Amino acid sequence: MTTSNFKVVTGVMEHHQNTYILHRVNVTCKLEVCLTDDISKRKEIFQFERTGTIAPMMAISEKYVIVNDLDSKQLIAYDFVTKSTVIIYPYIALLGVHFVTDSQFLAVGEDKLIKYRIEEAMIVPVWICENINSGYGICTDSHGVIYVVTRNNEQLIHVISPAGI
């Protein structure tokens, strides 16, 4: 097997009746979508070049799918309504992303957890929570409590209120 045929899947998310697949072929990352019951017919949404080794993350809401590009320290957002892609430059290099509402998402990186609001192809910080050491993955529960896992050997989970406290 040659490396040109090798794909590394870094994320798969199901949303309504579609499946979104984020994968890497050599130095190119691709975000593709397909019907959940037929992954053989994939459609590319966008792609970007990667040189780093940390896998990008994606998040999906009713209106957007966003992917963090760690090499360029940017977010790539695809708007389902306008079918357009925009590049967003966040406050920090983001490792993990997670939507909490249709236009607000959580992002973690550089020891910070930030809640952002998307407004007209820009992101506006709502609040910033400091001292989230080595934060990587984010999820929330039904009460809005935020859980951030670390990416080192500490095996630590930060628990944060919906207000970022």
Z-matrix of the N, CA and C atoms (Angstrom, degrees):
N
C 1 1.454
C 2 1.525 1 108.37
N 3 1.308 2 116.85 1 131.23
C 4 1.462 3 120.71 2 176.75
C 5 1.518 4 109.65 3 -91.90
N 6 1.337 5 115.50 4 157.52
C 7 1.463 6 119.02 5 -178.36
C 8 1.522 7 112.10 6 -69.35
N 9 1.322 8 117.80 7 -20.17
C 10 1.463 9 119.09 8 179.81
C 11 1.529 10 111.90 9 -68.85
N 12 1.333 11 118.00 10 -21.29
C 13 1.460 12 120.92 11 178.49
C 14 1.523 13 112.84 12 -95.66
N 15 1.303 14 117.76 13 -4.81
C 16 1.456 15 121.62 14 -172.98
C 17 1.518 16 111.18 15 -85.91
N 18 1.337 17 116.79 16 129.64
C 19 1.458 18 122.82 17 177.92
C 20 1.520 19 108.94 18 -115.73
N 21 1.310 20 116.00 19 139.56
C 22 1.456 21 121.90 20 174.70
C 23 1.520 22 106.88 21 -116.13
N 24 1.309 23 116.92 22 116.25
C 25 1.460 24 121.03 23 178.84
C 26 1.519 25 107.80 24 -85.28
N 27 1.341 26 116.20 25 123.85
C 28 1.465 27 120.39 26 -179.01
C 29 1.520 28 112.49 27 -107.77
N 30 1.319 29 117.61 28 -9.88
C 31 1.455 30 119.45 29 177.41
C 32 1.514 31 112.03 30 -168.67
N 33 1.328 32 115.99 31 141.34
C 34 1.463 33 122.93 32 174.68
C 35 1.519 34 106.74 33 -138.26
N 36 1.335 35 116.83 34 126.40
C 37 1.462 36 121.10 35 178.33
C 38 1.521 37 109.21 36 -136.00
N 39 1.314 38 114.96 37 136.75
C 40 1.458 39 120.72 38 175.65
C 41 1.522 40 108.39 39 -100.06
N 42 1.322 41 115.85 40 133.85
C 43 1.459 42 121.07 41 179.80
C 44 1.524 43 107.48 42 -141.73
N 45 1.304 44 116.08 43 117.04
C 46 1.464 45 123.18 44 -172.47
C 47 1.522 46 108.10 45 56.54
N 48 1.310 47 118.74 46 -119.32
C 49 1.462 48 119.29 47 -178.32
C 50 1.521 49 112.16 48 -108.31
N 51 1.325 50 115.86 49 18.36
C 52 1.459 51 121.17 50 179.49
C 53 1.523 52 110.54 51 -115.35
N 54 1.323 53 114.86 52 152.29
C 55 1.455 54 121.79 53 173.27
C 56 1.522 55 107.77 54 -117.96
N 57 1.328 56 115.68 55 130.33
C 58 1.462 57 122.30 56 179.36
C 59 1.518 58 107.77 57 -105.80
N 60 1.334 59 116.02 58 129.54
C 61 1.458 60 121.94 59 -176.09
C 62 1.524 61 108.24 60 -122.00
N 63 1.324 62 115.82 61 122.13
C 64 1.461 63 122.00 62 175.18
C 65 1.520 64 106.67 63 -106.70
N 66 1.333 65 116.85 64 118.40
C 67 1.459 66 119.44 65 -177.51
C 68 1.519 67 110.59 66 -142.73
N 69 1.319 68 113.83 67 166.65
C 70 1.457 69 120.45 68 -176.16
C 71 1.520 70 109.34 69 -125.64
N 72 1.332 71 115.49 70 135.06
C 73 1.456 72 123.08 71 172.32
C 74 1.522 73 105.95 72 -124.42
N 75 1.322 74 116.66 73 111.22
C 76 1.465 75 122.27 74 -174.32
C 77 1.525 76 110.04 75 54.32
N 78 1.334 77 118.26 76 -113.96
C 79 1.471 78 120.28 77 -177.39
C 80 1.526 79 112.76 78 -101.04
N 81 1.314 80 118.39 79 6.30
C 82 1.460 81 121.50 80 -177.69
C 83 1.525 82 110.82 81 -108.73
N 84 1.335 83 116.01 82 126.77
C 85 1.464 84 121.63 83 171.70
C 86 1.516 85 107.60 84 -98.09
N 87 1.320 86 116.44 85 138.66
C 88 1.460 87 121.25 86 179.64
C 89 1.515 88 109.65 87 -128.82
N 90 1.330 89 115.64 88 140.03
C 91 1.455 90 121.64 89 170.27
C 92 1.515 91 106.34 90 -108.60
N 93 1.332 92 115.75 91 121.42
C 94 1.458 93 121.42 92 -179.13
C 95 1.518 94 109.56 93 -124.82
N 96 1.321 95 115.68 94 157.15
C 97 1.459 96 122.06 95 178.39
C 98 1.526 97 108.29 96 -129.57
N 99 1.320 98 115.30 97 147.83
C 100 1.457 99 121.15 98 175.29
C 101 1.519 100 108.32 99 -151.71
N 102 1.308 101 116.42 100 165.58
C 103 1.456 102 120.10 101 172.88
C 104 1.525 103 107.96 102 -67.50
N 105 1.304 104 116.64 103 142.16
C 106 1.459 105 120.84 104 -175.95
C 107 1.523 106 112.37 105 -58.13
N 108 1.327 107 117.71 106 -34.73
C 109 1.465 108 119.56 107 -177.27
C 110 1.530 109 113.64 108 -89.54
N 111 1.353 110 118.31 109 3.53
C 112 1.463 111 120.33 110 179.01
C 113 1.528 112 110.05 111 -150.14
N 114 1.330 113 116.76 112 86.36
C 115 1.462 114 119.08 113 -178.06
C 116 1.525 115 112.96 114 -80.10
N 117 1.331 116 117.98 115 -1.57
C 118 1.462 117 120.25 116 179.70
C 119 1.526 118 111.93 117 -74.57
N 120 1.319 119 118.13 118 -21.24
C 121 1.473 120 121.87 119 -178.45
C 122 1.522 121 109.32 120 -109.18
N 123 1.344 122 114.75 121 79.53
C 124 1.460 123 120.20 122 -178.45
C 125 1.524 124 110.42 123 -93.95
N 126 1.334 125 114.72 124 147.59
C 127 1.464 126 121.47 125 176.63
C 128 1.525 127 107.47 126 -120.53
N 129 1.321 128 116.41 127 130.29
C 130 1.461 129 120.30 128 179.72
C 131 1.526 130 110.16 129 -75.91
N 132 1.323 131 116.20 130 131.98
C 133 1.464 132 121.57 131 175.60
C 134 1.521 133 109.23 132 -92.12
N 135 1.330 134 117.06 133 -50.56
C 136 1.463 135 121.48 134 173.63
C 137 1.518 136 109.09 135 -161.24
N 138 1.328 137 115.11 136 168.85
C 139 1.455 138 121.45 137 175.96
C 140 1.520 139 108.94 138 -142.99
N 141 1.331 140 115.65 139 159.43
C 142 1.459 141 120.78 140 176.89
C 143 1.518 142 108.94 141 -153.18
N 144 1.322 143 115.51 142 155.60
C 145 1.458 144 121.28 143 -177.98
C 146 1.525 145 110.23 144 -82.63
N 147 1.332 146 116.22 145 141.67
C 148 1.469 147 122.81 146 179.17
C 149 1.522 148 109.16 147 -130.37
N 150 1.329 149 115.38 148 141.04
C 151 1.461 150 120.53 149 172.68
C 152 1.521 151 111.09 150 -123.24
N 153 1.319 152 117.80 151 -19.68
C 154 1.463 153 122.12 152 -178.02
C 155 1.517 154 112.45 153 -77.45
N 156 1.331 155 114.68 154 175.10
C 157 1.463 156 120.19 155 -176.97
C 158 1.526 157 113.56 156 -107.22
N 159 1.335 158 118.31 157 -13.77
C 160 1.465 159 120.42 158 179.69
C 161 1.526 160 108.43 159 -79.99
N 162 1.315 161 116.11 160 128.81
C 163 1.467 162 121.25 161 -176.39
C 164 1.525 163 111.03 162 -69.13
N 165 1.331 164 117.48 163 137.27
C 166 1.463 165 119.84 164 175.74
C 167 1.527 166 110.57 165 -71.13
N 168 1.320 167 115.99 166 158.19
C 169 1.464 168 122.63 167 177.61
C 170 1.520 169 108.55 168 -115.72
N 171 1.331 170 116.02 169 157.65
C 172 1.463 171 120.16 170 175.39
C 173 1.514 172 109.41 171 -133.12
N 174 1.334 173 114.25 172 159.39
C 175 1.465 174 122.00 173 175.61
C 176 1.519 175 107.33 174 -142.17
N 177 1.337 176 115.76 175 149.07
C 178 1.466 177 121.05 176 -176.53
C 179 1.518 178 109.48 177 -131.01
N 180 1.354 179 115.07 178 137.26
C 181 1.463 180 121.67 179 171.98
C 182 1.525 181 107.27 180 -125.37
N 183 1.315 182 116.75 181 -171.37
C 184 1.468 183 119.95 182 177.87
C 185 1.526 184 111.69 183 -66.80
N 186 1.327 185 117.18 184 -27.44
C 187 1.463 186 121.06 185 -175.00
C 188 1.525 187 114.30 186 -109.30
N 189 1.334 188 117.94 187 -27.38
C 190 1.457 189 120.53 188 -171.92
C 191 1.524 190 112.59 189 -132.09
N 192 1.327 191 114.29 190 155.58
C 193 1.455 192 122.18 191 159.67
C 194 1.526 193 104.69 192 -124.49
N 195 1.340 194 116.22 193 130.76
C 196 1.458 195 120.05 194 178.93
C 197 1.519 196 109.40 195 -122.75
N 198 1.326 197 114.73 196 146.24
C 199 1.457 198 122.40 197 178.36
C 200 1.520 199 107.20 198 -132.50
N 201 1.328 200 116.95 199 135.88
C 202 1.459 201 119.30 200 176.12
C 203 1.522 202 109.80 201 -90.40
N 204 1.324 203 116.19 202 131.68
C 205 1.460 204 123.12 203 175.00
C 206 1.523 205 106.35 204 -104.98
N 207 1.316 206 116.79 205 101.44
C 208 1.459 207 121.56 206 -174.01
C 209 1.519 208 113.32 207 -69.48
N 210 1.329 209 117.81 208 -27.06
C 211 1.462 210 120.17 209 -179.39
C 212 1.525 211 111.70 210 -67.43
N 213 1.314 212 117.29 211 -41.33
C 214 1.468 213 121.09 212 -178.15
C 215 1.525 214 112.49 213 -100.49
N 216 1.342 215 117.00 214 0.88
C 217 1.472 216 122.86 215 -179.56
C 218 1.528 217 111.14 216 54.73
N 219 1.316 218 115.74 217 47.07
C 220 1.457 219 120.60 218 178.98
C 221 1.522 220 110.74 219 -134.59
N 222 1.324 221 114.93 220 163.04
C 223 1.460 222 122.42 221 172.70
C 224 1.517 223 107.74 222 -106.74
N 225 1.299 224 115.66 223 140.61
C 226 1.456 225 120.76 224 173.13
C 227 1.519 226 105.68 225 -110.09
N 228 1.331 227 115.94 226 120.52
C 229 1.467 228 121.14 227 -177.09
C 230 1.523 229 109.06 228 -116.47
N 231 1.326 230 115.23 229 129.33
C 232 1.462 231 121.38 230 175.36
C 233 1.516 232 107.46 231 -108.53
N 234 1.327 233 116.01 232 125.62
C 235 1.462 234 122.99 233 -179.19
C 236 1.528 235 108.18 234 -94.16
N 237 1.332 236 117.25 235 116.98
C 238 1.462 237 121.06 236 -179.07
C 239 1.525 238 112.57 237 -65.12
N 240 1.327 239 117.48 238 -30.71
C 241 1.466 240 121.63 239 -177.02
C 242 1.524 241 110.92 240 -73.15
N 243 1.339 242 116.76 241 -52.66
C 244 1.465 243 120.47 242 -176.84
C 245 1.524 244 112.56 243 -88.23
N 246 1.335 245 116.65 244 -9.35
C 247 1.466 246 123.09 245 -177.09
C 248 1.529 247 111.29 246 56.39
N 249 1.327 248 115.80 247 37.21
C 250 1.460 249 120.77 248 -179.95
C 251 1.525 250 110.10 249 -119.80
N 252 1.316 251 114.77 250 156.11
C 253 1.455 252 122.22 251 178.71
C 254 1.518 253 108.75 252 -113.35
N 255 1.320 254 116.35 253 134.48
C 256 1.462 255 120.65 254 176.40
C 257 1.525 256 108.82 255 -126.39
N 258 1.317 257 114.56 256 149.48
C 259 1.457 258 121.95 257 175.78
C 260 1.522 259 107.19 258 -100.85
N 261 1.329 260 115.92 259 129.34
C 262 1.460 261 121.56 260 -177.80
C 263 1.527 262 107.95 261 -121.62
N 264 1.325 263 115.68 262 134.75
C 265 1.461 264 120.98 263 178.81
C 266 1.519 265 109.30 264 -103.94
N 267 1.333 266 117.55 265 103.95
C 268 1.465 267 120.36 266 -177.36
C 269 1.526 268 112.37 267 -76.40
N 270 1.303 269 113.87 268 173.47
C 271 1.462 270 123.73 269 -179.77
C 272 1.525 271 112.08 270 -63.15
N 273 1.317 272 117.56 271 -34.78
C 274 1.463 273 123.40 272 -178.57
C 275 1.528 274 109.43 273 -138.24
N 276 1.328 275 116.16 274 166.76
C 277 1.467 276 120.71 275 173.18
C 278 1.523 277 107.81 276 -72.21
N 279 1.311 278 117.06 277 122.18
C 280 1.459 279 122.18 278 -172.38
C 281 1.522 280 111.71 279 -98.82
N 282 1.324 281 115.86 280 134.14
C 283 1.462 282 121.15 281 175.29
C 284 1.519 283 111.29 282 -96.82
N 285 1.325 284 117.86 283 -47.24
C 286 1.454 285 121.78 284 -177.47
C 287 1.516 286 111.35 285 -121.01
N 288 1.328 287 116.89 286 147.49
C 289 1.467 288 122.85 287 177.94
C 290 1.524 289 109.14 288 -136.70
N 291 1.344 290 115.80 289 148.73
C 292 1.465 291 121.01 290 -178.69
C 293 1.530 292 108.79 291 -158.74
N 294 1.335 293 118.10 292 123.49
C 295 1.467 294 121.20 293 177.06
C 296 1.518 295 110.27 294 -75.55
N 297 1.348 296 115.87 295 138.07
C 298 1.463 297 121.15 296 173.95
C 299 1.521 298 110.82 297 -109.90
N 300 1.318 299 118.12 298 -28.91
C 301 1.466 300 123.62 299 170.17
C 302 1.520 301 105.94 300 -138.51
N 303 1.322 302 116.66 301 -176.87
C 304 1.453 303 119.24 302 -177.54
C 305 1.523 304 112.69 303 -65.07
N 306 1.320 305 118.19 304 -31.33
C 307 1.464 306 119.65 305 -177.11
C 308 1.526 307 113.07 306 -119.99
N 309 1.330 308 117.81 307 9.28
C 310 1.463 309 120.83 308 177.90
C 311 1.525 310 109.49 309 -127.24
N 312 1.338 311 114.83 310 138.27
C 313 1.460 312 118.55 311 178.91
C 314 1.520 313 110.26 312 -140.74
N 315 1.312 314 114.29 313 159.45
C 316 1.456 315 122.56 314 176.27
C 317 1.520 316 108.16 315 -100.60
N 318 1.327 317 115.58 316 144.75
C 319 1.456 318 120.84 317 177.59
C 320 1.517 319 108.51 318 -140.58
N 321 1.319 320 116.02 319 141.93
C 322 1.460 321 120.57 320 -179.99
C 323 1.522 322 109.28 321 -127.13
N 324 1.325 323 114.86 322 142.00
C 325 1.456 324 122.02 323 178.19
C 326 1.512 325 109.57 324 170.83
N 327 1.336 326 115.53 325 155.81
C 328 1.464 327 121.65 326 178.95
C 329 1.531 328 112.29 327 49.59
N 330 1.326 329 116.15 328 42.01
C 331 1.475 330 123.67 329 176.85
C 332 1.525 331 113.82 330 63.16
N 333 1.338 332 116.68 331 25.72
C 334 1.463 333 121.48 332 177.78
C 335 1.526 334 109.80 333 -131.37
N 336 1.319 335 115.62 334 148.91
C 337 1.459 336 122.96 335 169.03
C 338 1.520 337 105.52 336 -115.28
N 339 1.332 338 116.39 337 125.13
C 340 1.465 339 120.66 338 -176.99
C 341 1.519 340 109.17 339 -124.75
N 342 1.334 341 115.50 340 134.52
C 343 1.457 342 120.60 341 171.44
C 344 1.523 343 106.59 342 -98.22
N 345 1.339 344 115.71 343 123.30
C 346 1.458 345 122.32 344 -179.15
C 347 1.522 346 110.65 345 -111.66
N 348 1.318 347 115.45 346 154.55
C 349 1.462 348 123.76 347 171.79
C 350 1.530 349 106.50 348 -119.12
N 351 1.326 350 117.48 349 133.81
C 352 1.463 351 121.58 350 178.15
C 353 1.525 352 108.54 351 -90.53
N 354 1.330 353 115.50 352 125.30
C 355 1.467 354 121.86 353 178.12
C 356 1.519 355 109.15 354 -136.96
N 357 1.306 356 117.80 355 115.43
C 358 1.464 357 123.52 356 174.48
C 359 1.527 358 112.74 357 45.97
N 360 1.310 359 116.77 358 58.93
C 361 1.462 360 124.93 359 176.93
C 362 1.525 361 113.27 360 63.68
N 363 1.315 362 116.66 361 21.00
C 364 1.464 363 121.64 362 175.14
C 365 1.522 364 107.98 363 -130.47
N 366 1.323 365 116.48 364 160.19
C 367 1.455 366 119.72 365 174.14
C 368 1.524 367 109.01 366 -116.59
N 369 1.323 368 114.49 367 139.88
C 370 1.459 369 122.01 368 -178.62
C 371 1.526 370 107.25 369 -120.51
N 372 1.342 371 118.05 370 124.76
C 373 1.466 372 118.90 371 177.16
C 374 1.528 373 111.10 372 -65.45
N 375 1.338 374 116.96 373 132.65
C 376 1.465 375 122.69 374 176.02
C 377 1.525 376 108.54 375 -92.08
N 378 1.333 377 116.37 376 -46.98
C 379 1.460 378 122.34 377 173.88
C 380 1.519 379 109.57 378 -155.34
N 381 1.340 380 115.12 379 161.17
C 382 1.463 381 122.23 380 179.04
C 383 1.524 382 108.47 381 -129.37
N 384 1.313 383 116.32 382 130.65
C 385 1.463 384 122.79 383 176.32
C 386 1.531 385 107.26 384 -111.46
N 387 1.326 386 116.84 385 119.90
C 388 1.466 387 122.69 386 -177.26
C 389 1.536 388 110.97 387 -86.13
N 390 1.309 389 115.78 388 171.61
C 391 1.472 390 124.79 389 172.73
C 392 1.526 391 114.43 390 62.45
N 393 1.311 392 116.87 391 37.36
C 394 1.464 393 121.54 392 172.86
C 395 1.528 394 105.88 393 -95.94
N 396 1.313 395 116.31 394 78.14
C 397 1.463 396 122.24 395 -172.46
C 398 1.521 397 112.36 396 -63.49
N 399 1.332 398 115.57 397 124.42
C 400 1.468 399 123.72 398 176.47
C 401 1.521 400 112.78 399 58.19
N 402 1.336 401 118.13 400 31.04
C 403 1.463 402 121.50 401 178.72
C 404 1.514 403 111.61 402 -62.31
N 405 1.322 404 116.03 403 142.48
C 406 1.463 405 120.20 404 -176.95
C 407 1.533 406 112.44 405 -138.15
N 408 1.322 407 118.08 406 -63.16
C 409 1.458 408 121.86 407 -177.41
C 410 1.515 409 111.20 408 -102.72
N 411 1.337 410 116.34 409 146.95
C 412 1.467 411 121.95 410 -177.51
C 413 1.522 412 109.38 411 -129.95
N 414 1.337 413 115.54 412 141.45
C 415 1.458 414 121.02 413 168.25
C 416 1.523 415 107.98 414 -150.87
N 417 1.323 416 116.31 415 166.35
C 418 1.462 417 121.82 416 178.18
C 419 1.520 418 108.78 417 -131.41
N 420 1.335 419 115.80 418 160.01
C 421 1.458 420 119.20 419 175.02
C 422 1.526 421 109.34 420 -104.27
N 423 1.324 422 117.09 421 -175.62
C 424 1.466 423 121.67 422 -175.14
C 425 1.526 424 112.95 423 -67.63
N 426 1.326 425 117.79 424 -14.16
C 427 1.466 426 121.64 425 178.01
C 428 1.522 427 111.73 426 -97.54
N 429 1.330 428 117.41 427 0.35
C 430 1.456 429 121.31 428 179.87
C 431 1.512 430 114.48 429 87.75
N 432 1.336 431 117.71 430 1.60
C 433 1.462 432 120.45 431 177.21
C 434 1.532 433 108.16 432 -65.55
N 435 1.328 434 115.95 433 137.07
C 436 1.460 435 122.49 434 -174.29
C 437 1.531 436 109.34 435 -102.71
N 438 1.325 437 115.31 436 135.39
C 439 1.463 438 121.94 437 177.54
C 440 1.527 439 108.17 438 -121.04
N 441 1.333 440 116.58 439 126.31
C 442 1.460 441 121.73 440 178.81
C 443 1.527 442 107.81 441 -121.60
N 444 1.321 443 116.30 442 123.69
C 445 1.463 444 120.43 443 178.06
C 446 1.522 445 109.55 444 -96.08
N 447 1.330 446 115.48 445 153.38
C 448 1.459 447 120.54 446 -179.95
C 449 1.518 448 110.33 447 -93.29
N 450 1.320 449 115.43 448 160.79
C 451 1.464 450 120.63 449 -178.18
C 452 1.517 451 112.75 450 -108.03
N 453 1.304 452 116.98 451 12.41
C 454 1.464 453 119.41 452 178.62
C 455 1.523 454 109.34 453 -112.69
N 456 1.289 455 117.05 454 -165.69
C 457 1.463 456 121.07 455 -175.57
C 458 1.523 457 113.91 456 -84.30
N 459 1.324 458 118.70 457 5.43
C 460 1.462 459 120.73 458 -179.55
C 461 1.525 460 112.88 459 -70.86
N 462 1.313 461 117.92 460 -23.04
C 463 1.464 462 123.48 461 -176.59
C 464 1.523 463 110.37 462 50.93
N 465 1.313 464 114.99 463 54.62
C 466 1.452 465 122.81 464 -175.12
C 467 1.522 466 109.98 465 -111.33
N 468 1.331 467 116.22 466 141.62
C 469 1.460 468 121.61 467 173.11
C 470 1.521 469 107.50 468 -121.27
N 471 1.334 470 115.81 469 120.95
C 472 1.461 471 121.13 470 175.06
C 473 1.526 472 107.70 471 -84.25
N 474 1.321 473 117.76 472 134.62
C 475 1.463 474 122.85 473 177.12
C 476 1.522 475 106.88 474 -114.59
N 477 1.351 476 116.29 475 122.05
C 478 1.462 477 122.05 476 -173.31
C 479 1.520 478 109.08 477 -128.47
N 480 1.323 479 116.74 478 142.94
C 481 1.463 480 120.77 479 178.43
C 482 1.530 481 109.69 480 -70.68
N 483 1.342 482 118.23 481 162.79
C 484 1.465 483 120.76 482 177.76
C 485 1.530 484 113.11 483 -59.79
N 486 1.336 485 117.49 484 -21.07
C 487 1.466 486 121.70 485 178.87
C 488 1.525 487 112.22 486 -87.55
N 489 1.316 488 117.97 487 1.59
C 490 1.454 489 121.15 488 178.44
C 491 1.509 490 114.30 489 84.65
N 492 1.308 491 117.54 490 20.33
C 493 1.465 492 121.66 491 -177.77
C 494 1.523 493 109.52 492 -102.93
